[in-house]
Amino acid sequence: MWTKPRLFECIVKCLETMLAFLSKGECPHYIFEGVDLFDGKLCRECQVCLEEAIRVMIQDDMHVLFNIQMDDLGRRMLEPSCEVGRGAGEDVNARICGKLVHDMFESYIRWLRKNCFKLCNDSKGEFETRLINKITYLQSHETEVTDDHRKSFFIRFLLKNLLSIKASVVSSHYTQTGQPIPQEVLTMYKESLHTDNTSGKLKLASMLYCRGELERAASLLHDVERVFDRSVQPVCGCAIIPYNEELSDAFCGYMLQNDDPDTWTKKLAFCVRFQREEKMCVPRFLWNEMNRAVGDDVDHRDKIHDREWMDWAEVDARPFLLYLKYLTFRDLGDRHKQQEAFDGLQYIYSSHEERNKLYHVETFWNLLGHCYELEGNVQQALLVYRRSQRYRPRNNAANHHIARLERDMNQLTCVLV
């Protein structure tokens, strides 16, 4: 257990043990039975305060470590080139740096997700106006925090993500009304392209595909695929944790050698998220992900985590890249490129290693099922949808697809009889 690569896991275990002692109000001595180490040192009121503080630390993925002032450790942990954990070996330093960067951006996305959800719920039909107000507020504060590098980066990061959402929402409106996209909207897309390695570009490619600008979409997808190598790490702010969240050596090594947060985003692939206000910029098949509930499914959602994304279409970056590539080259009539994308999706399906890295496995299976439908293989599509359904029986668009295919098959049988 106590090995260098698992150092942070062990710290959390220690804190969880202390949390249990604080909850009981008693800390037993390791050697002498019946001795309470809290007795005479920590009153019950202090124990309760400490219990809450430790609980927050754990829930926040130990980002409190960034605030350690002794030996300037917090700042050094955010600057991988400073060799945090000197003497522990470069591989351990790389693991620590990679984990810190990954978890930091995960918390950023989680914060963004919660605020977008709140914005959707509180806007009462004025989502776009409220979104613009948020962006204006951040832009006014962007230049005020130049002395705090971390805070300045965080504001720029949020601003890019909100601009990406705004560009997509506005484009959805223009697409629905059959109008051309104004230059100012394309400028917003351009400013938001580098939120990470892939998601901003994929949202733009999706908009281009939905508007029938297939050549431009294909060119952009090629650019994304070219830089989406093994050193790029998937990140999502949802509560779902993949079976295999192991960080690649290439990703960790890159983080060790680079101490500028603006360069870190080049090796991160955020899940691609579309809200209902963006639906005209999303392939129509994914609209089902925005309306995934059947019957009383809504009552079975986790009230804290699920409610923040289950009315959105959210998909891992690599499967969405391949799905968009499949649709785009299918419409372009390029069977070779279409097959290439289909093979990529099938590889993820057949590879435990690749599939276990996904955050939204059921959505991946649904996209693959749709490709099988387009290939004319309805039986295989049904098999894949059912696999998705077994993984997530409720609040899964697969239930819609299964019902649709079974209805079509029954109608066909009736006609033949």
C-alpha positions as a Markdown table, in Angstrom:
| # | Residue | x | y | z |
|---|---|---|---|---|
| 1 | Met | 0.0 | 0.0 | 0.0 |
| 2 | Trp | 2.6 | 2.5 | 1.1 |
| 3 | Thr | 4.4 | 2.8 | -2.2 |
| 4 | Lys | 5.5 | 6.1 | -3.8 |
| 5 | Pro | 3.1 | 6.0 | -6.7 |
| 6 | Arg | 0.2 | 5.7 | -4.2 |
| 7 | Leu | 1.3 | 8.5 | -1.9 |
| 8 | Phe | -1.8 | 10.6 | -2.4 |
| 9 | Glu | -4.2 | 7.7 | -2.1 |
| 10 | Cys | -2.5 | 6.9 | 1.3 |
| 11 | Ile | -2.9 | 10.5 | 2.5 |
| 12 | Val | -6.6 | 10.3 | 1.7 |
| 13 | Lys | -6.9 | 7.0 | 3.6 |
| 14 | Cys | -5.2 | 8.6 | 6.6 |
| 15 | Leu | -7.6 | 11.5 | 6.5 |
| 16 | Glu | -10.6 | 9.1 | 6.1 |
| 17 | Thr | -9.4 | 7.3 | 9.2 |
| 18 | Met | -9.1 | 10.5 | 11.2 |
| 19 | Leu | -12.6 | 11.4 | 9.9 |
| 20 | Ala | -14.0 | 8.2 | 11.4 |
| 21 | Phe | -12.3 | 9.0 | 14.8 |
| 22 | Leu | -13.7 | 12.6 | 14.8 |
| 23 | Ser | -17.2 | 11.3 | 13.9 |
| 24 | Lys | -17.0 | 8.9 | 16.9 |
| 25 | Gly | -15.5 | 11.6 | 19.1 |
| 26 | Glu | -12.7 | 9.3 | 20.2 |
| 27 | Cys | -9.1 | 8.6 | 18.9 |
| 28 | Pro | -7.8 | 5.4 | 20.3 |
| 29 | His | -4.1 | 5.1 | 21.3 |
| 30 | Tyr | -2.2 | 2.7 | 19.0 |
| 31 | Ile | -0.6 | 0.8 | 21.9 |
| 32 | Phe | -2.5 | 1.5 | 25.1 |
| 33 | Glu | -6.1 | 0.3 | 25.2 |
| 34 | Gly | -8.7 | 2.6 | 26.5 |
| 35 | Val | -6.6 | 5.8 | 26.0 |
| 36 | Asp | -8.4 | 8.5 | 24.0 |
| 37 | Leu | -5.8 | 10.9 | 22.4 |
| 38 | Phe | -8.5 | 13.6 | 22.0 |
| 39 | Asp | -9.1 | 13.7 | 25.7 |
| 40 | Gly | -7.8 | 17.0 | 27.2 |
| 41 | Lys | -6.5 | 18.2 | 23.8 |
| 42 | Leu | -9.5 | 18.6 | 21.5 |
| 43 | Cys | -13.0 | 19.6 | 22.7 |
| 44 | Arg | -16.1 | 18.2 | 21.0 |
| 45 | Glu | -16.8 | 21.5 | 19.3 |
| 46 | Cys | -13.3 | 21.6 | 17.8 |
| 47 | Gln | -13.7 | 18.0 | 16.7 |
| 48 | Val | -16.9 | 18.8 | 14.8 |
| 49 | Cys | -15.1 | 21.8 | 13.1 |
| 50 | Leu | -12.1 | 19.7 | 12.2 |
| 51 | Glu | -14.4 | 16.9 | 10.9 |
| 52 | Glu | -16.1 | 19.3 | 8.5 |
| 53 | Ala | -12.7 | 20.7 | 7.3 |
| 54 | Ile | -11.3 | 17.3 | 6.5 |
| 55 | Arg | -14.5 | 16.2 | 4.8 |
| 56 | Val | -14.2 | 19.3 | 2.5 |
| 57 | Met | -10.6 | 18.5 | 1.8 |
| 58 | Ile | -11.4 | 15.0 | 0.6 |
| 59 | Gln | -14.4 | 16.0 | -1.4 |
| 60 | Asp | -12.3 | 18.7 | -3.1 |
| 61 | Asp | -9.8 | 16.1 | -4.3 |
| 62 | Met | -7.1 | 17.4 | -2.0 |
| 63 | His | -6.7 | 20.7 | -3.8 |
| 64 | Val | -6.0 | 22.2 | -0.4 |
| 65 | Leu | -2.4 | 21.0 | -1.0 |
| 66 | Phe | -2.0 | 23.9 | -3.4 |
| 67 | Asn | -2.4 | 26.3 | -0.5 |
| 68 | Ile | 0.5 | 24.8 | 1.6 |
| 69 | Gln | 2.8 | 27.8 | 2.4 |
| 70 | Met | 5.6 | 25.9 | 4.1 |
| 71 | Asp | 8.6 | 25.7 | 1.8 |
| 72 | Asp | 6.3 | 27.3 | -0.8 |
| 73 | Leu | 5.1 | 23.8 | -1.5 |
| 74 | Gly | 1.7 | 24.7 | -2.8 |
| 75 | Arg | 3.1 | 26.9 | -5.6 |
| 76 | Arg | 5.8 | 24.3 | -6.4 |
| 77 | Met | 3.2 | 21.6 | -6.9 |
| 78 | Leu | 1.6 | 23.8 | -9.5 |
| 79 | Glu | 5.0 | 24.2 | -11.2 |
| 80 | Pro | 6.1 | 20.7 | -12.3 |
| 81 | Ser | 9.6 | 21.9 | -13.3 |
| 82 | Cys | 10.3 | 22.7 | -9.7 |
| 83 | Glu | 10.6 | 18.9 | -9.0 |
| 84 | Val | 8.0 | 18.4 | -6.2 |
| 85 | Gly | 9.1 | 15.5 | -4.1 |
| 86 | Arg | 12.8 | 15.9 | -4.9 |
| 87 | Gly | 14.7 | 12.7 | -4.5 |
| 88 | Ala | 11.6 | 10.5 | -5.0 |
| 89 | Gly | 12.5 | 9.8 | -8.6 |
| 90 | Glu | 11.4 | 11.4 | -11.8 |
| 91 | Asp | 8.7 | 8.9 | -12.5 |
| 92 | Val | 7.1 | 9.6 | -9.2 |
| 93 | Asn | 7.4 | 13.3 | -9.7 |
| 94 | Ala | 5.7 | 12.9 | -13.1 |
| 95 | Arg | 2.9 | 10.9 | -11.6 |
| 96 | Ile | 2.3 | 13.5 | -8.9 |
| 97 | Cys | 2.4 | 16.4 | -11.4 |
| 98 | Gly | 0.0 | 14.6 | -13.8 |
| 99 | Lys | -2.4 | 13.7 | -11.0 |
| 100 | Leu | -2.5 | 17.3 | -9.7 |
| 101 | Val | -3.0 | 18.8 | -13.1 |
| 102 | His | -5.7 | 16.3 | -14.0 |
| 103 | Asp | -7.6 | 16.8 | -10.7 |
| 104 | Met | -7.3 | 20.6 | -10.9 |
| 105 | Phe | -9.0 | 20.7 | -14.3 |
| 106 | Glu | -11.5 | 18.2 | -13.2 |
| 107 | Ser | -12.5 | 20.5 | -10.4 |
| 108 | Tyr | -12.6 | 23.5 | -12.8 |
| 109 | Ile | -15.0 | 21.6 | -15.1 |
| 110 | Arg | -17.1 | 20.5 | -12.2 |
| 111 | Trp | -17.4 | 24.1 | -11.1 |
| 112 | Leu | -18.3 | 25.2 | -14.7 |
| 113 | Arg | -20.9 | 22.4 | -14.9 |
| 114 | Lys | -22.7 | 23.4 | -11.7 |
| 115 | Asn | -22.8 | 27.0 | -12.7 |
| 116 | Cys | -24.1 | 26.2 | -16.2 |
| 117 | Phe | -26.8 | 24.0 | -14.7 |
| 118 | Lys | -27.8 | 26.8 | -12.3 |
| 119 | Leu | -27.8 | 29.3 | -15.2 |
| 120 | Cys | -30.2 | 27.0 | -17.2 |
| 121 | Asn | -32.5 | 26.5 | -14.2 |
| 122 | Asp | -32.6 | 30.1 | -13.0 |
| 123 | Ser | -32.8 | 31.8 | -16.4 |
| 124 | Lys | -36.5 | 31.1 | -17.1 |
| 125 | Gly | -36.2 | 31.4 | -20.9 |
| 126 | Glu | -33.4 | 34.0 | -20.7 |
| 127 | Phe | -30.4 | 31.7 | -20.7 |
| 128 | Glu | -28.6 | 33.5 | -23.5 |
| 129 | Thr | -29.0 | 36.9 | -21.7 |
| 130 | Arg | -27.7 | 35.5 | -18.4 |
| 131 | Leu | -24.8 | 33.8 | -20.2 |
| 132 | Ile | -23.8 | 37.1 | -21.9 |
| 133 | Asn | -23.9 | 38.8 | -18.4 |
| 134 | Lys | -21.6 | 36.1 | -17.0 |
| 135 | Ile | -19.2 | 36.6 | -19.9 |
| 136 | Thr | -19.2 | 40.4 | -19.6 |
| 137 | Tyr | -18.5 | 40.1 | -15.8 |
| 138 | Leu | -15.6 | 37.8 | -16.4 |
| 139 | Gln | -14.2 | 40.0 | -19.1 |
| 140 | Ser | -14.3 | 43.0 | -16.8 |
| 141 | His | -12.3 | 41.1 | -14.2 |
| 142 | Glu | -9.9 | 39.4 | -16.5 |
| 143 | Thr | -7.3 | 42.2 | -16.3 |
| 144 | Glu | -7.7 | 42.8 | -12.6 |
| 145 | Val | -5.9 | 39.7 | -11.3 |
| 146 | Thr | -2.6 | 39.8 | -13.3 |
| 147 | Asp | -0.7 | 39.5 | -10.0 |
| 148 | Asp | -2.3 | 36.1 | -9.2 |
| 149 | His | -1.3 | 33.8 | -12.1 |
| 150 | Arg | -3.6 | 30.9 | -11.0 |
| 151 | Lys | -6.7 | 33.1 | -10.6 |
| 152 | Ser | -5.9 | 34.8 | -13.9 |
| 153 | Phe | -5.7 | 31.5 | -15.7 |
| 154 | Phe | -8.9 | 30.3 | -14.1 |
| 155 | Ile | -10.8 | 33.3 | -15.3 |
| 156 | Arg | -9.4 | 32.9 | -18.8 |
| 157 | Phe | -10.3 | 29.2 | -18.7 |
| 158 | Leu | -13.9 | 29.9 | -17.7 |
| 159 | Leu | -14.2 | 32.7 | -20.2 |
| 160 | Lys | -13.2 | 30.5 | -23.1 |
| 161 | Asn | -15.6 | 27.8 | -22.1 |
| 162 | Leu | -18.5 | 30.2 | -21.7 |
| 163 | Leu | -17.7 | 31.8 | -25.1 |
| 164 | Ser | -17.8 | 28.3 | -26.6 |
| 165 | Ile | -21.3 | 27.7 | -25.1 |
| 166 | Lys | -22.5 | 31.2 | -26.3 |
| 167 | Ala | -21.2 | 30.7 | -29.8 |
| 168 | Ser | -23.0 | 27.3 | -30.0 |
| 169 | Val | -26.2 | 28.7 | -28.6 |
| 170 | Val | -26.3 | 31.6 | -31.0 |
| 171 | Ser | -25.3 | 29.4 | -33.9 |
| 172 | Ser | -28.2 | 27.1 | -33.0 |
| 173 | His | -30.6 | 30.0 | -33.3 |
| 174 | Tyr | -29.2 | 31.1 | -36.7 |
| 175 | Thr | -29.3 | 27.5 | -38.0 |
| 176 | Gln | -32.9 | 27.0 | -36.9 |
| 177 | Thr | -34.0 | 30.1 | -38.7 |
| 178 | Gly | -31.9 | 29.3 | -41.8 |
| 179 | Gln | -29.6 | 32.4 | -41.5 |
| 180 | Pro | -25.9 | 32.6 | -42.1 |
| 181 | Ile | -23.5 | 32.7 | -39.1 |
| 182 | Pro | -22.3 | 36.2 | -38.5 |
| 183 | Gln | -18.5 | 36.8 | -38.3 |
| 184 | Glu | -18.7 | 37.8 | -34.6 |
| 185 | Val | -20.0 | 34.4 | -33.8 |
| 186 | Leu | -17.2 | 32.7 | -35.7 |
| 187 | Thr | -14.8 | 35.0 | -33.8 |
| 188 | Met | -16.2 | 33.6 | -30.5 |
| 189 | Tyr | -15.6 | 30.1 | -31.7 |
| 190 | Lys | -12.1 | 31.0 | -32.6 |
| 191 | Glu | -11.4 | 32.5 | -29.2 |
| 192 | Ser | -12.8 | 29.4 | -27.5 |
| 193 | Leu | -11.0 | 26.8 | -29.6 |
| 194 | His | -8.2 | 26.2 | -27.1 |
| 195 | Thr | -10.1 | 25.4 | -23.9 |
| 196 | Asp | -8.4 | 22.1 | -24.3 |
| 197 | Asn | -7.0 | 19.9 | -27.0 |
| 198 | Thr | -10.3 | 18.9 | -28.6 |
| 199 | Ser | -13.7 | 19.9 | -27.2 |
| 200 | Gly | -13.9 | 23.4 | -28.6 |
| 201 | Lys | -12.8 | 22.3 | -32.0 |
| 202 | Leu | -15.3 | 19.4 | -31.9 |
| 203 | Lys | -18.1 | 21.7 | -31.1 |
| 204 | Leu | -17.2 | 23.9 | -34.0 |
| 205 | Ala | -16.9 | 20.8 | -36.3 |
| 206 | Ser | -20.3 | 19.7 | -35.1 |
| 207 | Met | -21.9 | 23.0 | -36.0 |
| 208 | Leu | -20.3 | 23.0 | -39.4 |
| 209 | Tyr | -21.6 | 19.4 | -40.0 |
| 210 | Cys | -25.1 | 20.4 | -39.0 |
| 211 | Arg | -25.1 | 23.3 | -41.4 |
| 212 | Gly | -23.9 | 21.1 | -44.3 |
| 213 | Glu | -20.4 | 22.7 | -44.5 |
| 214 | Leu | -18.9 | 19.2 | -44.8 |
| 215 | Glu | -15.5 | 20.1 | -46.3 |
| 216 | Arg | -14.8 | 22.6 | -43.5 |
| 217 | Ala | -15.9 | 20.1 | -40.9 |
| 218 | Ala | -13.8 | 17.3 | -42.4 |
| 219 | Ser | -10.7 | 19.6 | -42.4 |
| 220 | Leu | -11.2 | 20.5 | -38.8 |
| 221 | Leu | -11.7 | 16.9 | -37.7 |
| 222 | His | -8.5 | 16.0 | -39.5 |
| 223 | Asp | -6.7 | 18.7 | -37.4 |
| 224 | Val | -8.2 | 17.3 | -34.2 |
| 225 | Glu | -7.3 | 13.7 | -35.0 |
| 226 | Arg | -3.7 | 14.7 | -35.9 |
| 227 | Val | -3.0 | 16.1 | -32.4 |
| 228 | Phe | -5.1 | 13.6 | -30.4 |
| 229 | Asp | -2.2 | 11.2 | -29.5 |
| 230 | Arg | -1.6 | 8.9 | -26.6 |
| 231 | Ser | -0.3 | 11.8 | -24.4 |
| 232 | Val | -3.7 | 13.5 | -24.4 |
| 233 | Gln | -5.7 | 12.7 | -21.3 |
| 234 | Pro | -9.5 | 12.5 | -21.1 |
| 235 | Val | -11.0 | 14.7 | -18.3 |
| 236 | Cys | -14.6 | 15.1 | -17.2 |
| 237 | Gly | -16.3 | 16.9 | -14.3 |
| 238 | Cys | -19.2 | 14.5 | -13.9 |
| 239 | Ala | -19.4 | 12.2 | -10.9 |
| 240 | Ile | -18.7 | 9.1 | -13.1 |
| 241 | Ile | -15.3 | 7.6 | -12.7 |
| 242 | Pro | -14.0 | 5.3 | -15.5 |
| 243 | Tyr | -12.9 | 1.8 | -14.6 |
| 244 | Asn | -9.4 | 2.8 | -15.6 |
| 245 | Glu | -8.4 | 6.3 | -14.7 |
| 246 | Glu | -4.7 | 5.5 | -15.0 |
| 247 | Leu | -2.8 | 8.5 | -16.3 |
| 248 | Ser | -0.5 | 7.8 | -19.3 |
| 249 | Asp | 3.3 | 8.1 | -18.8 |
| 250 | Ala | 3.4 | 10.5 | -21.8 |
| 251 | Phe | 0.8 | 12.8 | -20.2 |
| 252 | Cys | 2.6 | 12.8 | -16.8 |
| 253 | Gly | 6.0 | 13.3 | -18.4 |
| 254 | Tyr | 4.7 | 16.3 | -20.3 |
| 255 | Met | 3.3 | 17.9 | -17.1 |
| 256 | Leu | 6.6 | 17.4 | -15.4 |
| 257 | Gln | 8.4 | 19.3 | -18.1 |
| 258 | Asn | 5.9 | 22.2 | -18.5 |
| 259 | Asp | 5.0 | 24.6 | -15.8 |
| 260 | Asp | 2.7 | 26.9 | -17.8 |
| 261 | Pro | -1.1 | 26.2 | -17.3 |
| 262 | Asp | -1.8 | 27.4 | -20.8 |
| 263 | Thr | 0.4 | 24.6 | -22.2 |
| 264 | Trp | -1.3 | 22.0 | -20.0 |
| 265 | Thr | -4.6 | 22.3 | -21.9 |
| 266 | Lys | -2.9 | 21.0 | -25.0 |
| 267 | Lys | -2.8 | 17.5 | -23.4 |
| 268 | Leu | -6.3 | 17.5 | -22.1 |
| 269 | Ala | -9.5 | 16.2 | -23.8 |
| 270 | Phe | -12.6 | 17.3 | -22.1 |
| 271 | Cys | -15.9 | 15.5 | -22.7 |
| 272 | Val | -18.0 | 17.4 | -25.2 |
| 273 | Arg | -21.2 | 18.8 | -23.8 |
| 274 | Phe | -24.3 | 20.3 | -25.5 |
| 275 | Gln | -27.2 | 21.8 | -23.7 |
| 276 | Arg | -30.7 | 21.9 | -25.1 |
| 277 | Glu | -30.2 | 25.5 | -26.3 |
| 278 | Glu | -27.4 | 24.2 | -28.6 |
| 279 | Lys | -29.4 | 21.3 | -30.2 |
| 280 | Met | -29.3 | 22.7 | -33.8 |
| 281 | Cys | -25.5 | 22.4 | -33.6 |
| 282 | Val | -25.7 | 18.7 | -32.6 |
| 283 | Pro | -26.3 | 15.7 | -35.0 |
| 284 | Arg | -30.0 | 14.9 | -34.6 |
| 285 | Phe | -29.4 | 11.4 | -33.2 |
| 286 | Leu | -27.8 | 13.0 | -30.1 |
| 287 | Trp | -31.0 | 14.9 | -29.4 |
| 288 | Asn | -32.2 | 11.7 | -27.7 |
| 289 | Glu | -29.5 | 12.2 | -25.1 |
| 290 | Met | -31.1 | 15.4 | -24.1 |
| 291 | Asn | -34.4 | 13.6 | -23.5 |
| 292 | Arg | -33.3 | 10.3 | -22.1 |
| 293 | Ala | -35.9 | 9.8 | -19.4 |
| 294 | Val | -38.6 | 7.1 | -19.9 |
| 295 | Gly | -41.5 | 6.8 | -17.5 |
| 296 | Asp | -40.4 | 7.6 | -13.9 |
| 297 | Asp | -36.6 | 7.6 | -14.8 |
| 298 | Val | -36.3 | 11.2 | -13.5 |
| 299 | Asp | -37.2 | 10.0 | -10.0 |
| 300 | His | -34.2 | 7.7 | -10.1 |
| 301 | Arg | -31.6 | 10.3 | -10.7 |
| 302 | Asp | -28.9 | 11.2 | -8.2 |
| 303 | Lys | -30.2 | 14.6 | -6.9 |
| 304 | Ile | -26.7 | 16.0 | -6.6 |
| 305 | His | -24.7 | 14.7 | -9.6 |
| 306 | Asp | -27.1 | 13.3 | -12.3 |
| 307 | Arg | -29.3 | 16.3 | -12.5 |
| 308 | Glu | -26.4 | 18.4 | -13.7 |
| 309 | Trp | -25.9 | 16.5 | -17.0 |
| 310 | Met | -28.7 | 14.1 | -17.8 |
| 311 | Asp | -30.7 | 16.7 | -19.8 |
| 312 | Trp | -27.6 | 17.5 | -21.9 |
| 313 | Ala | -25.8 | 15.5 | -24.6 |
| 314 | Glu | -22.4 | 14.6 | -23.2 |
| 315 | Val | -19.9 | 12.3 | -24.8 |
| 316 | Asp | -16.2 | 11.5 | -24.5 |
| 317 | Ala | -14.0 | 13.4 | -27.0 |
| 318 | Arg | -12.5 | 10.4 | -28.9 |
| 319 | Pro | -15.8 | 8.6 | -29.6 |
| 320 | Phe | -17.4 | 11.9 | -30.7 |
| 321 | Leu | -14.5 | 12.7 | -33.0 |
| 322 | Leu | -14.9 | 9.3 | -34.7 |
| 323 | Tyr | -18.7 | 9.5 | -34.8 |
| 324 | Leu | -18.6 | 13.0 | -36.4 |
| 325 | Lys | -15.9 | 11.7 | -38.8 |
| 326 | Tyr | -18.2 | 8.8 | -39.8 |
| 327 | Leu | -21.2 | 11.0 | -40.5 |
| 328 | Thr | -19.2 | 13.7 | -42.3 |
| 329 | Phe | -17.4 | 11.4 | -44.7 |
| 330 | Arg | -20.6 | 9.3 | -45.2 |
| 331 | Asp | -22.3 | 12.5 | -46.4 |
| 332 | Leu | -19.3 | 13.4 | -48.5 |
| 333 | Gly | -19.4 | 9.9 | -50.1 |
| 334 | Asp | -15.9 | 9.0 | -49.0 |
| 335 | Arg | -16.3 | 5.4 | -48.0 |
| 336 | His | -12.7 | 4.8 | -47.2 |
| 337 | Lys | -12.6 | 7.6 | -44.5 |
| 338 | Gln | -16.1 | 6.6 | -43.3 |
| 339 | Gln | -14.9 | 3.0 | -42.8 |
| 340 | Glu | -11.7 | 4.3 | -41.1 |
| 341 | Ala | -13.9 | 6.1 | -38.5 |
| 342 | Phe | -16.2 | 3.1 | -38.1 |
| 343 | Asp | -13.2 | 0.8 | -37.5 |
| 344 | Gly | -12.0 | 3.3 | -34.8 |
| 345 | Leu | -15.3 | 3.0 | -33.0 |
| 346 | Gln | -15.3 | -0.8 | -33.3 |
| 347 | Tyr | -11.8 | -0.8 | -31.9 |
| 348 | Ile | -13.0 | 1.0 | -28.7 |
| 349 | Tyr | -15.9 | -1.4 | -28.5 |
| 350 | Ser | -13.6 | -4.5 | -28.6 |
| 351 | Ser | -10.8 | -3.1 | -26.4 |
| 352 | His | -11.3 | -3.3 | -22.7 |
| 353 | Glu | -8.4 | -0.9 | -22.2 |
| 354 | Glu | -9.9 | 1.8 | -24.4 |
| 355 | Arg | -13.5 | 1.3 | -23.3 |
| 356 | Asn | -12.6 | 1.5 | -19.6 |
| 357 | Lys | -11.2 | 5.0 | -20.1 |
| 358 | Leu | -14.6 | 6.4 | -21.0 |
| 359 | Tyr | -16.7 | 8.5 | -18.7 |
| 360 | His | -19.9 | 8.2 | -20.8 |
| 361 | Val | -19.8 | 4.5 | -21.9 |
| 362 | Glu | -23.5 | 4.2 | -22.5 |
| 363 | Thr | -23.4 | 7.2 | -24.9 |
| 364 | Phe | -20.5 | 5.7 | -26.8 |
| 365 | Trp | -22.5 | 2.5 | -27.2 |
| 366 | Asn | -25.5 | 4.5 | -28.5 |
| 367 | Leu | -23.4 | 6.3 | -31.1 |
| 368 | Leu | -21.8 | 3.0 | -32.2 |
| 369 | Gly | -25.3 | 1.5 | -32.4 |
| 370 | His | -26.4 | 4.3 | -34.7 |
| 371 | Cys | -23.4 | 3.6 | -37.0 |
| 372 | Tyr | -24.5 | 0.0 | -37.2 |
| 373 | Glu | -28.0 | 1.2 | -38.2 |
| 374 | Leu | -26.5 | 3.3 | -40.9 |
| 375 | Glu | -24.5 | 0.4 | -42.1 |
| 376 | Gly | -27.8 | -1.6 | -42.4 |
| 377 | Asn | -26.9 | -4.0 | -39.6 |
| 378 | Val | -30.0 | -3.6 | -37.4 |
| 379 | Gln | -29.5 | -6.8 | -35.4 |
| 380 | Gln | -26.0 | -5.7 | -34.3 |
| 381 | Ala | -27.3 | -2.2 | -33.6 |
| 382 | Leu | -29.9 | -3.7 | -31.3 |
| 383 | Leu | -27.3 | -5.8 | -29.6 |
| 384 | Val | -25.1 | -2.7 | -28.9 |
| 385 | Tyr | -28.1 | -0.7 | -27.6 |
| 386 | Arg | -29.0 | -3.5 | -25.2 |
| 387 | Arg | -25.5 | -3.6 | -24.0 |
| 388 | Ser | -25.8 | 0.1 | -23.3 |
| 389 | Gln | -29.1 | -0.5 | -21.5 |
| 390 | Arg | -27.6 | -3.2 | -19.3 |
| 391 | Tyr | -24.8 | -0.8 | -18.3 |
| 392 | Arg | -27.3 | 2.0 | -17.4 |
| 393 | Pro | -30.9 | 0.6 | -17.3 |
| 394 | Arg | -32.5 | 4.0 | -16.5 |
| 395 | Asn | -32.0 | 7.5 | -17.9 |
| 396 | Asn | -30.5 | 6.1 | -21.0 |
| 397 | Ala | -31.4 | 7.1 | -24.6 |
| 398 | Ala | -30.8 | 3.4 | -25.6 |
| 399 | Asn | -34.3 | 2.7 | -24.2 |
| 400 | His | -35.7 | 5.0 | -27.0 |
| 401 | His | -33.6 | 3.3 | -29.7 |
| 402 | Ile | -34.5 | -0.2 | -28.6 |
| 403 | Ala | -38.2 | 0.6 | -28.5 |
| 404 | Arg | -38.0 | 2.3 | -31.9 |
| 405 | Leu | -36.2 | -0.7 | -33.6 |
| 406 | Glu | -38.4 | -3.3 | -32.0 |
| 407 | Arg | -41.5 | -1.3 | -33.2 |
| 408 | Asp | -40.1 | -1.1 | -36.7 |
| 409 | Met | -39.3 | -4.8 | -36.7 |
| 410 | Asn | -42.8 | -5.7 | -35.5 |
| 411 | Gln | -44.4 | -3.6 | -38.2 |
| 412 | Leu | -42.2 | -5.2 | -40.8 |
| 413 | Thr | -43.2 | -8.6 | -39.6 |
| 414 | Cys | -46.9 | -7.7 | -39.8 |
| 415 | Val | -46.4 | -6.5 | -43.4 |
| 416 | Leu | -44.6 | -9.7 | -44.4 |
| 417 | Val | -47.3 | -11.8 | -42.8 |
